[in-house]
Amino acid sequence: MLVKKDKGFTLVEILVVMAILLIMIMILIGILNPIALVNKARDSRRKKDLRRIKVAFEEYYNDKGCYPNQSIVDGLMQKSYCGGSSIFGRWLKPWPCDPNGNYYEIQVGYDQNCPKWFRILTILENKNDMAINMAGVLATDPNYAVSSDNIPVNFYPGDNNPSCESNCYVVVDEGLTCNSRNFSMGCEAPNCYRNPDCTPECQTSCCGAGCP
């Protein structure tokens, strides 16, 4: 009587199955892109944080008749204040910070004792996000912001800031080095400033030759 032997998998069959599984895993990773998913999740938190800060600033304005002054803003823009409540806890606590651990950039002006506008900026990691509403010179420049309703998000603080110079200055390299002389040929946003340090409060849409 003949006994039928059980047939196992051959080495070739096992390798084929492993190759198919590997291809499927690679396709799945390509579709899901875990890094992109993490970035989107972090960006979602950034947008939520900025909306919460905006609401808190508007509530502060309703109470005080001004937005937070520069002294308060300087306190909020400290890494050590992330998660804190001592400065602004009446309106928002704990204080939110960027998922990378840094504070969110806040601009207020022009009256530093009683600001009438504000803007809060951040950098979204997903550069294809349709919510991006800011342009920058470098990848490290903010590309997303919320603001008080009386100014556009892409507002340039130096356009009407009386404390800024009339001279034009520009960022001359990727190290954010500002030139030390009047840029007589003129310049346009986003790399145009009205102070020799090229600080955000004096960023302007256009100055020098060819500007209104």
SVG drawing of the C-alpha trace seen along z (x, -y; Angstrom):
<svg xmlns="http://www.w3.org/2000/svg" viewBox="-16 -108 42 110">
<polyline fill="none" stroke="black" stroke-width="0.4" points="0.0,0.0 1.4,-3.4 1.5,-6.2 0.9,-9.7 3.5,-12.1 2.4,-15.6 3.7,-18.2 5.4,-21.2 6.3,-24.6 9.4,-24.8 12.1,-27.5 11.1,-29.2 7.4,-29.4 8.4,-30.9 10.6,-33.5 7.8,-34.4 5.3,-34.9 7.9,-37.0 8.5,-39.1 4.8,-39.7 4.4,-40.6 7.3,-43.0 5.8,-44.7 2.5,-45.1 4.1,-46.6 6.0,-49.1 2.8,-50.1 1.0,-50.4 3.7,-52.6 3.7,-54.7 0.0,-55.2 -0.1,-56.0 3.2,-57.9 3.5,-57.9 5.7,-60.9 3.2,-62.9 0.4,-61.7 2.4,-62.8 3.1,-66.2 -0.6,-66.7 -1.5,-65.8 1.0,-68.4 -0.3,-71.0 -3.9,-70.3 -2.8,-71.0 -1.1,-74.2 -4.2,-75.5 -6.3,-74.7 -3.9,-76.4 -3.8,-79.6 -7.6,-79.7 -7.8,-79.3 -5.3,-82.1 -7.2,-84.3 -10.4,-83.7 -8.6,-84.5 -7.1,-87.7 -10.6,-88.8 -12.0,-88.1 -9.1,-90.1 -10.0,-93.0 -13.6,-92.8 -12.4,-93.1 -9.6,-95.7 -10.4,-97.6 -6.9,-96.7 -5.1,-93.6 -2.3,-92.3 0.5,-94.8 4.1,-94.1 5.1,-93.4 2.5,-90.6 3.3,-89.3 7.0,-89.1 6.0,-86.9 3.9,-84.7 6.7,-84.2 8.9,-82.3 9.5,-78.5 9.4,-78.4 5.8,-79.6 4.6,-76.7 1.8,-75.1 1.7,-78.0 -1.2,-80.0 0.3,-82.9 0.4,-85.5 -2.7,-84.9 -4.5,-82.2 -7.7,-84.3 -8.3,-84.0 -6.4,-80.9 -4.8,-78.1 -2.7,-76.2 -0.9,-78.4 -0.4,-76.4 3.0,-76.1 4.1,-74.6 4.3,-70.7 8.1,-71.1 8.3,-72.9 8.8,-76.4 6.4,-79.3 4.2,-80.8 5.3,-84.1 2.9,-87.0 2.9,-90.5 1.0,-93.4 1.0,-97.1 1.5,-99.9 0.7,-101.4 2.6,-99.1 0.6,-100.1 -2.8,-99.6 -2.4,-97.5 -5.4,-97.6 -4.3,-94.6 -2.5,-91.3 -1.2,-88.4 -0.1,-85.0 2.2,-83.0 3.5,-79.5 5.1,-77.1 3.0,-74.3 5.1,-71.2 2.8,-70.0 3.8,-72.5 0.9,-71.4 -1.7,-72.4 -4.4,-74.6 -4.6,-76.6 -1.1,-78.1 -1.7,-81.9 1.8,-83.4 4.8,-83.7 8.4,-83.7 11.9,-84.0 13.1,-80.8 11.6,-77.5 12.0,-78.6 9.7,-81.6 6.1,-81.4 3.6,-80.2 0.4,-80.3 -1.2,-82.9 -4.4,-84.1 -5.0,-87.8 -7.5,-90.2 -10.4,-90.9 -9.3,-94.5 -6.1,-93.5 -5.5,-90.9 -3.5,-87.8 -0.8,-88.8 -0.5,-92.2 2.9,-93.9 3.4,-95.7 6.0,-98.1 3.7,-99.6 2.2,-102.0 4.5,-101.7 5.8,-105.2 8.7,-103.7 10.2,-102.1 12.7,-103.9 12.0,-105.2 15.1,-103.4 14.9,-99.9 16.7,-96.9 16.7,-93.3 17.7,-89.8 20.9,-89.2 21.5,-85.5 20.0,-82.4 21.5,-83.2 18.9,-86.0 21.7,-88.6 20.2,-92.1 22.2,-94.5 23.5,-97.5 22.8,-100.2 19.8,-101.8 18.6,-99.5 18.2,-102.4 17.0,-100.2 13.9,-99.2 12.5,-95.9 9.2,-94.0 7.7,-91.6 8.4,-89.2 12.1,-90.2 11.7,-93.9 12.1,-95.8 12.3,-99.3 15.0,-98.7 18.6,-97.5 17.9,-94.4 15.1,-93.2 12.8,-92.5 9.2,-91.4 7.6,-94.6 9.2,-96.6 8.5,-94.1 6.9,-96.0 5.2,-95.2 7.3,-97.5 9.8,-100.4 12.3,-102.3 12.3,-102.7 9.1,-101.7 6.9,-101.8 3.9,-104.0"/>
</svg>
